Amino acid sequence: DAWEHEQAFSEVSLRGTAGSCLSLLAPILRELSENQDKRWLTLIAPPSSLTQAWLREAGLNRERILLLQPRAQQTPLELARHALQLGRSHTVVSWLHPLEQQARQLLEKAARHGKAQSLNISLG
């Protein structure tokens, strides 16, 4: 299956103010929100500056975006993994920092299982 050879996990590392990092992310997220795949673009525990108003101003297709926050006993990593495995999202974007090698492997495995892409944004 062609999916086995896809890069299931990607990471972008950004430095700078929250505002400048978001403006760098906007075109990436906009393109992902316009994906032909009818599944969700899921954002897991995004920074507080990434609001519905920001999504609208950045020109993202908000009808195709889920913003999820972990529940009480859940970590953002567990939520991202779960969202990937479900297969209802074409891309799951997380903001996990630092991300250990083991966590990367968990996300990659979950992404392959759900035929999805895992994109981690590391804000340093």
ChimeraX commands (.cxc) that place a marker at each C-alpha (Angstrom):
marker #1 position 0.00,0.00,0.00 radius 0.5
marker #1 position 1.39,3.38,-1.02 radius 0.5
marker #1 position 0.60,4.80,2.39 radius 0.5
marker #1 position 3.35,2.70,3.97 radius 0.5
marker #1 position 5.97,4.80,2.18 radius 0.5
marker #1 position 4.45,8.19,3.02 radius 0.5
marker #1 position 6.17,10.41,5.57 radius 0.5
marker #1 position 3.59,10.15,8.36 radius 0.5
marker #1 position 5.33,12.51,10.81 radius 0.5
marker #1 position 6.74,15.99,10.16 radius 0.5
marker #1 position 8.03,18.64,12.50 radius 0.5
marker #1 position 8.45,22.39,12.11 radius 0.5
marker #1 position 10.56,24.29,14.60 radius 0.5
marker #1 position 9.81,28.00,15.01 radius 0.5
marker #1 position 11.57,30.65,17.08 radius 0.5
marker #1 position 10.29,34.12,17.89 radius 0.5
marker #1 position 7.20,35.81,19.25 radius 0.5
marker #1 position 3.86,34.00,19.20 radius 0.5
marker #1 position 2.59,36.50,16.63 radius 0.5
marker #1 position 5.49,36.04,14.22 radius 0.5
marker #1 position 5.32,32.25,14.59 radius 0.5
marker #1 position 1.60,32.28,13.78 radius 0.5
marker #1 position 2.14,34.43,10.70 radius 0.5
marker #1 position 4.71,31.87,9.46 radius 0.5
marker #1 position 2.25,29.06,10.16 radius 0.5
marker #1 position -0.74,30.72,8.48 radius 0.5
marker #1 position 0.04,29.64,4.88 radius 0.5
marker #1 position 0.76,26.05,5.97 radius 0.5
marker #1 position -2.47,25.80,7.96 radius 0.5
marker #1 position -4.44,27.57,5.21 radius 0.5
marker #1 position -3.27,25.05,2.63 radius 0.5
marker #1 position -4.03,22.14,4.98 radius 0.5
marker #1 position -7.53,23.54,5.64 radius 0.5
marker #1 position -8.22,23.53,1.88 radius 0.5
marker #1 position -7.09,19.90,1.48 radius 0.5
marker #1 position -9.18,17.91,-1.02 radius 0.5
marker #1 position -9.42,15.15,1.57 radius 0.5
marker #1 position -12.84,15.61,3.19 radius 0.5
marker #1 position -11.57,14.70,6.65 radius 0.5
marker #1 position -10.72,17.24,9.37 radius 0.5
marker #1 position -7.64,19.34,9.91 radius 0.5
marker #1 position -7.32,18.87,13.68 radius 0.5
marker #1 position -5.36,21.25,15.89 radius 0.5
marker #1 position -4.42,19.81,19.28 radius 0.5
marker #1 position -3.96,22.25,22.19 radius 0.5
marker #1 position -2.83,25.18,20.01 radius 0.5
marker #1 position -1.22,28.23,21.65 radius 0.5
marker #1 position -3.75,30.64,23.17 radius 0.5
marker #1 position -3.01,33.19,20.42 radius 0.5
marker #1 position -4.46,30.78,17.85 radius 0.5
marker #1 position -8.14,31.68,18.21 radius 0.5
marker #1 position -11.22,31.31,16.00 radius 0.5
marker #1 position -10.78,35.01,15.15 radius 0.5
marker #1 position -7.16,34.35,14.06 radius 0.5
marker #1 position -8.27,31.40,11.91 radius 0.5
marker #1 position -10.83,33.63,10.22 radius 0.5
marker #1 position -8.33,36.49,9.66 radius 0.5
marker #1 position -5.74,34.06,8.30 radius 0.5
marker #1 position -8.27,32.90,5.70 radius 0.5
marker #1 position -8.55,29.30,6.88 radius 0.5
marker #1 position -11.53,27.15,6.01 radius 0.5
marker #1 position -12.94,26.88,9.54 radius 0.5
marker #1 position -15.65,24.42,8.50 radius 0.5
marker #1 position -12.90,21.83,8.06 radius 0.5
marker #1 position -10.98,22.54,11.28 radius 0.5
marker #1 position -11.36,20.97,14.72 radius 0.5
marker #1 position -9.70,22.70,17.68 radius 0.5
marker #1 position -9.26,20.17,20.49 radius 0.5
marker #1 position -8.05,20.60,24.07 radius 0.5
marker #1 position -7.10,17.58,26.22 radius 0.5
marker #1 position -9.55,16.55,28.94 radius 0.5
marker #1 position -8.59,16.54,32.63 radius 0.5
marker #1 position -6.38,13.44,32.83 radius 0.5
marker #1 position -5.26,13.48,29.20 radius 0.5
marker #1 position -2.00,14.87,27.82 radius 0.5
marker #1 position -1.83,16.69,24.47 radius 0.5
marker #1 position 0.33,13.79,23.21 radius 0.5
marker #1 position -2.38,11.23,24.11 radius 0.5
marker #1 position -5.05,13.36,22.45 radius 0.5
marker #1 position -2.95,13.79,19.28 radius 0.5
marker #1 position -2.31,10.06,19.15 radius 0.5
marker #1 position -5.99,9.27,19.60 radius 0.5
marker #1 position -7.03,11.79,16.92 radius 0.5
marker #1 position -4.52,10.30,14.46 radius 0.5
marker #1 position -5.59,6.71,15.11 radius 0.5
marker #1 position -9.28,7.48,14.60 radius 0.5
marker #1 position -8.59,8.33,10.97 radius 0.5
marker #1 position -11.18,11.14,10.87 radius 0.5
marker #1 position -8.48,13.77,10.26 radius 0.5
marker #1 position -6.21,14.06,7.24 radius 0.5
marker #1 position -3.71,16.03,9.36 radius 0.5
marker #1 position -3.32,16.40,13.11 radius 0.5
marker #1 position -1.25,19.41,14.17 radius 0.5
marker #1 position 0.25,19.37,17.66 radius 0.5
marker #1 position 2.34,21.83,19.64 radius 0.5
marker #1 position 4.49,19.45,21.70 radius 0.5
marker #1 position 7.84,20.65,22.96 radius 0.5
marker #1 position 10.18,19.03,23.62 radius 0.5
marker #1 position 9.15,15.94,21.70 radius 0.5
marker #1 position 11.12,12.82,22.61 radius 0.5
marker #1 position 12.01,10.21,20.01 radius 0.5
marker #1 position 9.58,7.73,21.58 radius 0.5
marker #1 position 6.73,10.26,21.29 radius 0.5
marker #1 position 7.62,10.89,17.62 radius 0.5
marker #1 position 7.42,7.15,16.97 radius 0.5
marker #1 position 4.04,6.91,18.76 radius 0.5
marker #1 position 2.65,9.73,16.61 radius 0.5
marker #1 position 4.07,8.25,13.42 radius 0.5
marker #1 position 2.59,4.82,14.18 radius 0.5
marker #1 position -0.80,6.36,15.04 radius 0.5
marker #1 position -0.70,8.44,11.82 radius 0.5
marker #1 position -0.02,5.36,9.69 radius 0.5
marker #1 position -2.85,3.51,11.45 radius 0.5
marker #1 position -5.31,6.34,10.70 radius 0.5
marker #1 position -3.86,7.05,7.22 radius 0.5
marker #1 position -3.19,10.59,8.39 radius 0.5
marker #1 position -0.33,13.07,8.68 radius 0.5
marker #1 position 1.10,14.17,12.02 radius 0.5
marker #1 position 2.60,17.66,12.04 radius 0.5
marker #1 position 4.26,18.86,15.23 radius 0.5
marker #1 position 5.03,22.55,15.70 radius 0.5
marker #1 position 7.88,23.10,18.09 radius 0.5
marker #1 position 7.94,26.66,19.44 radius 0.5
marker #1 position 11.32,27.29,21.02 radius 0.5
marker link #1:1,2 radius 0.2
marker link #1:2,3 radius 0.2
marker link #1:3,4 radius 0.2
marker link #1:4,5 radius 0.2
marker link #1:5,6 radius 0.2
marker link #1:6,7 radius 0.2
marker link #1:7,8 radius 0.2
marker link #1:8,9 radius 0.2
marker link #1:9,10 radius 0.2
marker link #1:10,11 radius 0.2
marker link #1:11,12 radius 0.2
marker link #1:12,13 radius 0.2
marker link #1:13,14 radius 0.2
marker link #1:14,15 radius 0.2
marker link #1:15,16 radius 0.2
marker link #1:16,17 radius 0.2
marker link #1:17,18 radius 0.2
marker link #1:18,19 radius 0.2
marker link #1:19,20 radius 0.2
marker link #1:20,21 radius 0.2
marker link #1:21,22 radius 0.2
marker link #1:22,23 radius 0.2
marker link #1:23,24 radius 0.2
marker link #1:24,25 radius 0.2
marker link #1:25,26 radius 0.2
marker link #1:26,27 radius 0.2
marker link #1:27,28 radius 0.2
marker link #1:28,29 radius 0.2
marker link #1:29,30 radius 0.2
marker link #1:30,31 radius 0.2
marker link #1:31,32 radius 0.2
marker link #1:32,33 radius 0.2
marker link #1:33,34 radius 0.2
marker link #1:34,35 radius 0.2
marker link #1:35,36 radius 0.2
marker link #1:36,37 radius 0.2
marker link #1:37,38 radius 0.2
marker link #1:38,39 radius 0.2
marker link #1:39,40 radius 0.2
marker link #1:40,41 radius 0.2
marker link #1:41,42 radius 0.2
marker link #1:42,43 radius 0.2
marker link #1:43,44 radius 0.2
marker link #1:44,45 radius 0.2
marker link #1:45,46 radius 0.2
marker link #1:46,47 radius 0.2
marker link #1:47,48 radius 0.2
marker link #1:48,49 radius 0.2
marker link #1:49,50 radius 0.2
marker link #1:50,51 radius 0.2
marker link #1:51,52 radius 0.2
marker link #1:52,53 radius 0.2
marker link #1:53,54 radius 0.2
marker link #1:54,55 radius 0.2
marker link #1:55,56 radius 0.2
marker link #1:56,57 radius 0.2
marker link #1:57,58 radius 0.2
marker link #1:58,59 radius 0.2
marker link #1:59,60 radius 0.2
marker link #1:60,61 radius 0.2
marker link #1:61,62 radius 0.2
marker link #1:62,63 radius 0.2
marker link #1:63,64 radius 0.2
marker link #1:64,65 radius 0.2
marker link #1:65,66 radius 0.2
marker link #1:66,67 radius 0.2
marker link #1:67,68 radius 0.2
marker link #1:68,69 radius 0.2
marker link #1:69,70 radius 0.2
marker link #1:70,71 radius 0.2
marker link #1:71,72 radius 0.2
marker link #1:72,73 radius 0.2
marker link #1:73,74 radius 0.2
marker link #1:74,75 radius 0.2
marker link #1:75,76 radius 0.2
marker link #1:76,77 radius 0.2
marker link #1:77,78 radius 0.2
marker link #1:78,79 radius 0.2
marker link #1:79,80 radius 0.2
marker link #1:80,81 radius 0.2
marker link #1:81,82 radius 0.2
marker link #1:82,83 radius 0.2
marker link #1:83,84 radius 0.2
marker link #1:84,85 radius 0.2
marker link #1:85,86 radius 0.2
marker link #1:86,87 radius 0.2
marker link #1:87,88 radius 0.2
marker link #1:88,89 radius 0.2
marker link #1:89,90 radius 0.2
marker link #1:90,91 radius 0.2
marker link #1:91,92 radius 0.2
marker link #1:92,93 radius 0.2
marker link #1:93,94 radius 0.2
marker link #1:94,95 radius 0.2
marker link #1:95,96 radius 0.2
marker link #1:96,97 radius 0.2
marker link #1:97,98 radius 0.2
marker link #1:98,99 radius 0.2
marker link #1:99,100 radius 0.2
marker link #1:100,101 radius 0.2
marker link #1:101,102 radius 0.2
marker link #1:102,103 radius 0.2
marker link #1:103,104 radius 0.2
marker link #1:104,105 radius 0.2
marker link #1:105,106 radius 0.2
marker link #1:106,107 radius 0.2
marker link #1:107,108 radius 0.2
marker link #1:108,109 radius 0.2
marker link #1:109,110 radius 0.2
marker link #1:110,111 radius 0.2
marker link #1:111,112 radius 0.2
marker link #1:112,113 radius 0.2
marker link #1:113,114 radius 0.2
marker link #1:114,115 radius 0.2
marker link #1:115,116 radius 0.2
marker link #1:116,117 radius 0.2
marker link #1:117,118 radius 0.2
marker link #1:118,119 radius 0.2
marker link #1:119,120 radius 0.2
marker link #1:120,121 radius 0.2
marker link #1:121,122 radius 0.2
marker link #1:122,123 radius 0.2
marker link #1:123,124 radius 0.2
view
